[in-house]
Amino acid sequence: MTAPETEGAHSGAVPLYGQRFEADTEALFREMRRDHGPVVPVLLESGDPAWLVVGYREAQRVLSDGQLFARDPYRCHGAEYVPPQAVGYTPGMLMFLDGQVHARRAGAVAAALGEVDQFGLRADCERFADRLIDSFAPAGEVELMEQYAYRMPVLVMGGMLGLPDSELMGVAQDMKTMSDGREDALDAYVRFMAVMTSLIETKRARPGRDVLSRLLGYATGVTDEELIQDILVVISGSQENTANWIGNTLRLMLTDDRFALTLSGGRRSVGQALNEVLWEDTPVKATPGRWATGDTELGGQSIRAGDVMIVGLAGANADPRVRPAVHGDSGGNHAHLAFGTGDHGCPHPAPELAEVIAHTAIEVLLDRLPDLRLAVPEDELEWRPALHVRGLSVLPVSFTPAYVIEGG
């Protein structure tokens, strides 16, 4: 894209960063749609121009057409191209592969996950939830994001992979360290690689009935490093997205009378709240970048080959052309785009497994601590300053101190 074309197409572009984008996404998406239509010219924090897709039909087109909208930027850029940092591009990672290579590696992951026994998974989720709750139940207060929501998915996924219990908490903490981009993130990544390398060696020598043993059977033509990268994508995606799904749903249930009134016995409301969050407060606010491989028209905008495309899943879900009535019938409507769609959508059965983890985590927590309540006013809760995710920085709660389950 030449400089004049960039200036013309992106005159009046909306900054895709800053306090407004972080805190009031829903209102900002409404303004974007009103002023620009379903495809919005935006500027990334680096100053790079991009297009944010906030229309439901337009989002489906971008997500489904991997030929025209590539995950690999080098299908339309030369070797000297440096992708904007904000789009999250990482060479060789599963989410940025296209074509046969992606299909083969993603297919192996899906096949291995497809053999998970969901009844057994729920039992494991209950066990891990009880273990975490035991660590703070006597205190009468806890910060749920760090101490519960972020730990649950990694404990469960680590168990599914065949990690021994002694390794699980360390891996959970290292994944959170990497996710936060802390100073010691590189050290955490090195530890994670070492743990996974050792686990692969163990499972090759003594296969079990776990996801990693199955993945080793399905993954052909893949190096151990590539296999670990694929595992990292699965675990990090589960931790980040499922943790925020848990946190956003708990916030809804603790602040909305429709759910708060039934906390003491309303198991049905957990499923309703989980689905409403996928429509109204989706944990994945925007997808990683895609690149147009050719000139096209989308939502009334002229897209040029090489343009950066970002699908705003939260905006697409809020498109008035498809959005269910607010606080209405969304409970039975699962046509949201929270898990994406197309070749790079969350692979089956990952959404179902994530729902088991999130549903069980919330249900067990509310069963164990039935008078759970926010420890701060709702308007003091802060959202994380992130382009791609919608999640709380902290979720402090208080409750009547509770007993510990011996041996949990």
C-alpha positions as CSV (number, residue, x, y, z in Angstrom):
1,M,0.0,0.0,0.0
2,T,1.5,3.4,-1.0
3,A,1.5,6.3,1.4
4,P,-1.1,8.4,-0.5
5,E,-3.5,5.4,-0.6
6,T,-3.0,4.8,3.1
7,E,-3.8,8.4,3.9
8,G,-6.9,8.5,1.7
9,A,-8.3,5.2,2.8
10,H,-7.5,5.8,6.4
11,S,-8.5,9.5,6.8
12,G,-10.4,9.7,10.0
13,A,-9.0,6.3,11.1
14,V,-10.0,5.2,14.7
15,P,-7.1,4.5,17.1
16,L,-7.2,0.8,18.1
17,Y,-5.6,1.5,21.4
18,G,-5.9,3.8,24.4
19,Q,-8.3,4.1,27.4
20,R,-11.5,4.3,25.2
21,F,-10.7,1.1,23.4
22,E,-9.8,-0.7,26.6
23,A,-12.7,0.3,28.8
24,D,-15.8,1.1,26.6
25,T,-15.5,-1.3,23.7
26,E,-19.2,-1.8,23.1
27,A,-20.0,1.9,22.7
28,L,-16.9,2.4,20.6
29,F,-17.9,-0.3,18.2
30,R,-21.3,1.2,17.9
31,E,-19.7,4.6,16.9
32,M,-17.4,2.9,14.5
33,R,-20.3,1.1,12.8
34,R,-22.3,4.3,12.6
35,D,-19.4,6.4,11.2
36,H,-17.7,3.9,8.9
37,G,-20.0,0.9,8.4
38,P,-19.1,-2.7,9.0
39,V,-15.4,-2.3,8.0
40,V,-13.5,0.4,9.8
41,P,-10.2,2.1,9.0
42,V,-8.1,2.0,12.2
43,L,-4.6,2.8,13.3
44,L,-2.6,0.4,15.4
45,E,-0.5,1.7,18.3
46,S,2.6,1.5,16.1
47,G,0.9,3.9,13.6
48,D,0.4,1.2,11.1
49,P,-3.0,1.3,9.2
50,A,-5.3,-1.7,9.4
51,W,-9.0,-2.5,8.8
52,L,-11.2,-3.6,11.7
53,V,-14.2,-5.7,10.7
54,V,-17.2,-5.2,13.0
55,G,-19.9,-6.5,10.7
56,Y,-21.1,-10.1,11.3
57,R,-21.4,-11.1,7.6
58,E,-18.2,-9.4,6.7
59,A,-16.4,-11.1,9.6
60,Q,-17.7,-14.5,8.4
61,R,-16.3,-13.8,5.0
62,V,-12.8,-12.8,6.3
63,L,-12.7,-15.8,8.7
64,S,-13.9,-18.3,6.1
65,D,-11.9,-17.2,3.0
66,G,-8.4,-18.3,3.7
67,Q,-7.4,-17.8,0.1
68,L,-8.2,-14.1,0.0
69,F,-7.5,-13.3,3.7
70,A,-4.3,-15.1,4.7
71,R,-2.9,-15.7,8.2
72,D,0.7,-15.9,6.8
73,P,1.7,-12.3,5.8
74,Y,4.4,-13.5,3.5
75,R,1.9,-14.8,1.0
76,C,1.5,-11.1,0.0
77,H,4.6,-9.4,1.3
78,G,8.3,-9.7,0.6
79,A,10.9,-11.1,3.0
80,E,11.7,-7.7,4.3
81,Y,8.2,-7.1,5.6
82,V,7.9,-6.7,9.4
83,P,4.3,-7.4,10.6
84,P,3.0,-4.8,13.2
85,Q,3.6,-6.0,16.7
86,A,-0.1,-5.5,17.6
87,V,-1.3,-8.3,15.3
88,G,0.5,-10.9,17.3
89,Y,2.4,-12.6,14.4
90,T,4.8,-15.4,15.5
91,P,6.6,-17.3,12.7
92,G,5.8,-21.0,12.7
93,M,3.0,-20.9,15.3
94,L,-0.1,-22.9,14.3
95,M,-2.3,-19.9,14.2
96,F,-0.2,-18.2,11.5
97,L,0.1,-21.2,9.2
98,D,-2.0,-21.6,6.1
99,G,-3.0,-24.4,3.6
100,Q,-1.9,-28.0,3.9
101,V,0.6,-27.5,6.7
102,H,-2.0,-25.8,8.9
103,A,-4.6,-28.4,8.1
104,R,-2.3,-31.3,9.0
105,R,-1.1,-29.9,12.3
106,A,-4.5,-28.5,13.3
107,G,-6.2,-31.8,12.3
108,A,-3.8,-33.7,14.6
109,V,-4.6,-31.5,17.5
110,A,-8.4,-31.8,16.9
111,A,-8.2,-35.6,16.5
112,A,-6.3,-35.9,19.8
113,L,-8.7,-33.6,21.7
114,G,-11.7,-35.5,20.1
115,E,-10.9,-38.6,22.1
116,V,-11.2,-36.9,25.5
117,D,-13.9,-38.4,27.7
118,Q,-16.0,-35.4,28.7
119,F,-17.5,-37.2,31.7
120,G,-14.0,-37.9,33.0
121,L,-13.0,-34.4,32.1
122,R,-15.8,-33.0,34.3
123,A,-14.7,-35.1,37.2
124,D,-11.1,-33.8,36.8
125,C,-12.4,-30.2,36.6
126,E,-14.3,-30.7,39.9
127,R,-11.2,-32.1,41.5
128,F,-9.0,-29.2,40.4
129,A,-11.6,-26.7,41.3
130,D,-11.9,-28.1,44.8
131,R,-8.1,-28.1,45.2
132,L,-7.9,-24.4,44.2
133,I,-10.9,-23.4,46.4
134,D,-9.3,-25.2,49.3
135,S,-6.3,-22.9,49.1
136,F,-8.4,-19.8,49.8
137,A,-11.7,-21.0,51.3
138,P,-10.8,-20.4,55.0
139,A,-9.6,-16.8,54.3
140,G,-13.0,-15.3,53.4
141,E,-11.6,-13.3,50.5
142,V,-9.6,-13.9,47.3
143,E,-8.6,-12.3,44.0
144,L,-10.3,-14.8,41.6
145,M,-8.5,-14.0,38.3
146,E,-5.0,-14.9,39.5
147,Q,-5.9,-17.5,42.1
148,Y,-8.7,-19.3,40.3
149,A,-9.7,-18.4,36.8
150,Y,-6.2,-18.4,35.3
151,R,-5.2,-21.6,37.0
152,M,-8.2,-23.8,36.3
153,P,-7.7,-24.2,32.5
154,V,-4.0,-24.9,32.7
155,L,-4.4,-27.5,35.5
156,V,-7.1,-29.3,33.5
157,M,-5.2,-29.1,30.2
158,G,-2.0,-30.1,31.8
159,G,-3.8,-33.1,33.3
160,M,-5.3,-34.0,29.9
161,L,-1.8,-33.9,28.3
162,G,-0.5,-36.3,30.9
163,L,1.6,-34.0,33.1
164,P,2.1,-35.3,36.6
165,D,0.3,-33.4,39.4
166,S,3.7,-32.3,40.8
167,E,4.3,-30.3,37.6
168,L,0.9,-28.7,37.1
169,M,1.1,-25.7,39.4
170,G,4.5,-24.7,38.0
171,V,3.3,-24.9,34.4
172,A,0.1,-22.9,35.3
173,Q,2.3,-20.1,36.8
174,D,4.7,-20.1,33.9
175,M,1.8,-19.8,31.4
176,K,0.5,-16.8,33.3
177,T,3.9,-15.2,33.4
178,M,4.2,-15.6,29.6
179,S,0.7,-14.3,29.0
180,D,1.4,-11.2,31.1
181,G,4.7,-10.5,29.3
182,R,6.5,-10.1,32.6
183,E,10.2,-9.6,32.8
184,D,10.8,-13.2,33.5
185,A,8.6,-14.4,30.6
186,L,11.7,-15.8,28.8
187,D,12.7,-17.9,31.8
188,A,9.1,-19.2,32.0
189,Y,9.2,-20.1,28.3
190,V,12.5,-22.0,28.8
191,R,11.0,-23.9,31.7
192,F,7.9,-24.7,29.7
193,M,9.9,-26.0,26.8
194,A,12.0,-28.2,29.1
195,V,8.9,-29.7,30.8
196,M,7.3,-30.4,27.5
197,T,10.4,-31.9,26.0
198,S,10.7,-34.3,28.9
199,L,7.0,-35.1,28.7
200,I,7.3,-36.0,25.0
201,E,10.2,-38.3,25.8
202,T,8.2,-40.0,28.5
203,K,5.1,-40.5,26.4
204,R,7.1,-41.9,23.5
205,A,8.6,-44.4,25.8
206,R,5.4,-45.2,27.7
207,P,2.3,-44.0,25.9
208,G,-0.8,-43.5,28.0
209,R,-4.5,-42.6,27.4
210,D,-3.8,-38.9,27.4
211,V,-3.9,-36.2,24.8
212,L,-0.2,-36.0,24.2
213,S,0.2,-39.7,23.6
214,R,-2.6,-39.5,21.1
215,L,-1.1,-36.4,19.5
216,L,2.2,-38.2,19.0
217,G,0.3,-40.8,17.0
218,Y,-1.6,-38.3,14.9
219,A,1.1,-35.8,14.3
220,T,3.2,-36.9,11.3
221,G,6.1,-35.0,9.7
222,V,6.3,-32.6,12.7
223,T,9.4,-31.9,14.7
224,D,9.4,-32.0,18.5
225,E,9.8,-28.2,18.5
226,E,6.8,-27.8,16.2
227,L,4.8,-30.2,18.4
228,I,5.6,-28.2,21.5
229,Q,4.6,-25.0,19.7
230,D,1.3,-26.5,18.9
231,I,0.8,-27.6,22.5
232,L,1.7,-24.1,23.6
233,V,-1.0,-22.6,21.3
234,V,-3.6,-25.0,22.8
235,I,-2.6,-24.4,26.4
236,S,-2.2,-20.6,26.1
237,G,-5.4,-20.3,24.2
238,S,-7.2,-22.4,26.8
239,Q,-5.7,-20.4,29.7
240,E,-6.3,-16.9,28.3
241,N,-9.7,-17.4,26.6
242,T,-11.3,-19.8,29.1
243,A,-10.0,-17.8,32.1
244,N,-11.6,-14.6,30.8
245,W,-14.7,-16.6,30.0
246,I,-14.9,-17.7,33.6
247,G,-14.0,-14.2,34.9
248,N,-16.5,-12.3,32.6
249,T,-19.3,-14.8,33.5
250,L,-18.6,-14.5,37.3
251,R,-18.7,-10.7,36.9
252,L,-22.1,-10.9,35.2
253,M,-23.5,-13.3,37.7
254,L,-22.3,-11.2,40.7
255,T,-23.6,-7.9,39.3
256,D,-26.8,-8.7,37.4
257,D,-29.9,-9.4,39.4
258,R,-31.2,-11.9,36.8
259,F,-28.4,-14.2,37.8
260,A,-27.5,-13.0,41.3
261,L,-31.0,-13.9,42.6
262,T,-30.5,-17.5,41.7
263,L,-26.9,-18.0,42.9
264,S,-27.9,-20.2,45.8
265,G,-29.5,-22.9,43.7
266,G,-29.7,-21.7,40.1
267,R,-27.5,-24.2,38.3
268,R,-29.4,-23.5,35.0
269,S,-28.3,-19.9,35.1
270,V,-24.6,-20.8,34.8
271,G,-25.1,-22.1,31.3
272,Q,-27.3,-19.1,30.4
273,A,-24.7,-16.7,31.7
274,L,-21.8,-18.4,29.9
275,N,-23.6,-18.1,26.6
276,E,-24.7,-14.5,27.2
277,V,-21.1,-13.6,27.8
278,L,-20.1,-15.0,24.5
279,W,-22.5,-12.6,22.8
280,E,-22.2,-9.6,25.1
281,D,-18.7,-9.7,26.6
282,T,-16.8,-12.2,24.4
283,P,-13.4,-13.1,25.9
284,V,-11.7,-12.8,22.5
285,K,-12.3,-9.2,21.5
286,A,-10.4,-9.4,18.2
287,T,-8.6,-12.1,16.2
288,P,-4.9,-12.1,15.3
289,G,-4.2,-10.3,12.0
290,R,-4.9,-11.5,8.5
291,W,-3.6,-10.1,5.3
292,A,-5.5,-9.5,2.1
293,T,-3.8,-11.4,-0.7
294,G,-5.5,-9.4,-3.5
295,D,-7.6,-6.3,-4.1
296,T,-11.2,-6.7,-3.0
297,E,-14.2,-4.8,-1.7
298,L,-15.6,-5.5,1.8
299,G,-18.4,-3.7,3.6
300,G,-18.2,-0.7,1.2
301,Q,-14.4,-0.3,1.6
302,S,-11.7,-0.9,-1.0
303,I,-9.2,-3.3,0.4
304,R,-5.8,-3.5,-1.2
305,A,-3.5,-6.5,-1.4
306,G,-1.3,-6.6,1.6
307,D,-3.7,-4.7,3.9
308,V,-3.9,-5.8,7.5
309,M,-7.3,-7.2,8.5
310,I,-8.4,-7.6,12.1
311,V,-11.8,-9.2,12.8
312,G,-13.5,-7.6,15.8
313,L,-15.4,-10.5,17.2
314,A,-17.0,-8.4,19.9
315,G,-18.1,-5.9,17.2
316,A,-19.5,-8.7,14.9
317,N,-21.4,-10.2,17.7
318,A,-23.0,-6.8,18.5
319,D,-24.0,-6.3,14.8
320,P,-27.7,-5.3,15.1
321,R,-28.4,-7.3,11.9
322,V,-27.9,-10.5,13.9
323,R,-27.6,-9.7,17.6
324,P,-30.3,-11.3,19.8
325,A,-32.3,-8.9,22.0
326,V,-30.1,-7.7,24.9
327,H,-31.0,-9.7,28.1
328,G,-33.5,-11.6,25.9
329,D,-33.3,-14.8,24.0
330,S,-29.5,-15.2,23.6
331,G,-29.5,-18.1,26.0
332,G,-30.5,-20.6,23.2
333,N,-28.7,-18.7,20.3
334,H,-25.2,-20.1,19.7
335,A,-24.6,-18.3,16.4
336,H,-22.0,-15.9,17.9
337,L,-18.5,-15.8,16.5
338,A,-16.7,-16.0,19.9
339,F,-14.8,-19.1,18.8
340,G,-14.3,-17.9,15.2
341,T,-15.1,-19.9,12.2
342,G,-13.4,-21.3,9.1
343,D,-10.1,-23.1,8.9
344,H,-8.6,-21.0,11.8
345,G,-11.7,-21.2,14.0
346,C,-11.3,-22.9,17.4
347,P,-11.1,-26.6,16.3
348,H,-13.8,-29.1,17.3
349,P,-14.1,-30.2,20.1
350,A,-12.1,-27.4,21.9
351,P,-15.1,-25.1,22.4
352,E,-17.0,-28.0,24.1
353,L,-14.1,-28.8,26.3
354,A,-13.6,-25.2,27.2
355,E,-17.3,-25.0,28.2
356,V,-17.0,-28.0,30.5
357,I,-14.0,-26.4,32.2
358,A,-15.7,-23.0,32.5
359,H,-19.1,-24.3,33.6
360,T,-17.6,-26.7,36.2
361,A,-15.3,-24.0,37.5
362,I,-18.2,-21.6,38.1
363,E,-20.6,-24.2,39.4
364,V,-18.2,-25.7,41.9
365,L,-17.2,-22.2,43.1
366,L,-20.8,-21.1,43.7
367,D,-21.6,-24.4,45.4
368,R,-18.7,-24.1,47.8
369,L,-19.0,-20.4,48.4
370,P,-22.8,-19.6,48.0
371,D,-22.6,-16.1,49.4
372,L,-19.8,-15.0,47.0
373,R,-19.9,-11.2,46.4
374,L,-17.7,-8.5,44.9
375,A,-15.3,-7.0,47.4
376,V,-15.3,-3.6,45.5
377,P,-18.0,-1.6,43.7
378,E,-18.7,-2.8,40.2
379,D,-17.5,0.4,38.6
380,E,-14.1,0.0,40.2
381,L,-13.4,-3.2,38.2
382,E,-10.8,-2.6,35.6
383,W,-10.4,-4.3,32.2
384,R,-7.0,-5.4,30.9
385,P,-5.4,-3.0,28.4
386,A,-5.3,-5.5,25.5
387,L,-6.3,-5.4,21.9
388,H,-7.2,-9.1,21.4
389,V,-8.8,-10.1,24.7
390,R,-11.6,-8.8,26.9
391,G,-10.8,-9.7,30.5
392,L,-10.7,-8.2,34.0
393,S,-7.3,-7.3,35.5
394,V,-8.6,-8.5,38.9
395,L,-11.8,-9.8,40.4
396,P,-11.7,-9.4,44.2
397,V,-14.4,-11.2,46.1
398,S,-15.4,-11.9,49.7
399,F,-17.4,-14.7,51.3
400,T,-18.1,-16.5,54.5
401,P,-15.0,-18.5,55.3
402,A,-15.6,-22.1,54.4
403,Y,-14.2,-25.6,55.2
404,V,-11.5,-27.4,53.3
405,I,-12.2,-30.7,51.6
406,E,-9.7,-33.1,53.1
407,G,-7.7,-34.8,50.4
408,G,-9.2,-32.6,47.6
